[in-house]
């Protein structure tokens, strides 16, 4: 039995966009509003005209509007630089979307730890 490990062109382009944007933001973007963000995923449309860029930030959700404004202001620069780095017939328009999965994961971990702590306090000691 063989496993099909081939990815569609769209998947490869999405991954290349994710890598290039992460590097561009880290090395070339000077906007202090953006700060430390991670590009978690990119979804491109079938015609490559648009790309949803999912990101997370260490700045916290209270600074999210500021981060979003910085990313939207930089989208033209990022798109232009992306066009120089990847070879597709159309460089997609970038739409930034906050990825809440990391925050949700941290919240769930905290809830699990609290439940375990409560459970340990209420469990009767076992006798061996």
N, C-alpha and C positions, 0 to 999 in steps of 0.2 A: 504494500500500500504506500503510495507516495502522497506527500502533502503538497498542495499547490501553494507555493510561496510567492507567486508573482503578484504584484500590485498593479492596479490600474494606473494609467498615466495621470489621471486626476489625483490619485493618492500620492504619487511621486511629486507632482507639482505642489500639492498642499504641503508636503513635508519640506520641500526645498524652500518654499516661501516662509514657513515657520522658522527654519534655521537661519535664513538670510535676515529676516526681520529681527530675530533675537540678537544677531550680531550687530546689525545697524543701530538698534536701540541702545545696546550696551556701549558701542564704540563711538558712534557718530552723533547721536541725538544729545543736544546740549540743554534741553528744556528741563529745568529743575523740578517742574511739576510732575514729570513722568517718573523720575527716580528709579527705584528697583522694581521692575516688573518681570514676570516670566510669561513667555508666549506658550500657552499650554496646548493649543490646537489651532488649525486653520482649515476651514471648509470653503472650497471654491465651487462656484456654480458650474454647470456643464459647459457653458460657453466661455468660461474664464473671465467674465466681465466683472464679477464681484467676488470678494473673499471676506468671510467672517473670520476675524482674528480674535480668538479667545485668549484672555490674559488673566493672570492673578497678580496681586501686588502685596508687598509687605507693609505698605503705608497704612493699611487698615481701611475699613469701609467708610469711615468718617472723611477720609481724603479722596474718596473715589470720584466725586464730581471734578475735582481739580486734576486728577490723573486723566480722566476721560477728555477734559478740555485740552490738555497738553497733547494727548494722542491724536485728537481730531485736528488740532492745529498743525501737527507734524505729518499728517497723512499724505499730503501732496509731496513733501520731501521724501518720505519713506517710499511712496509709490514710484517716484522718479528714480531713486537709487536702486530700488528693486528691479526696475526695468533694465538697468545697466548690468545687473548681476545674473539674471535668469533669462533664458531664451525661450519665450513663448510669444505667440503672435500678438497677444494683448495682455498688458499688465493690468491685473484686476484692481478695481476700486476697493479700498480697504474700509471695512466696517468693524470697529472695535467693540467687543462684547466682554463684559466682566464675567469671569469664570468663578462661580461661587463654590465649586466642588471642594477646594482645599479648605475653605472656611467651614463648610458643612462637615467635612471629615474631622476637623479639629473639634467642632462642637459635639459630634457623635462620640469621639474618643473620650471627651470630658464626661459626657453623660454615662458612658460605659464604666469609666473609672469610679464615678460617684455611686453607681448601682452596685458595683463590686464591693466598695467600701461599706455601704449600708448592709449588703448581704453578709459580709464577714462579721459585722457587729451583731446581727440578729441570729446568726446560726448558732445552735447549741454546740458546745464542744463535744467532739466525738470521743467515746471511751474505747480504748483498745484493750 
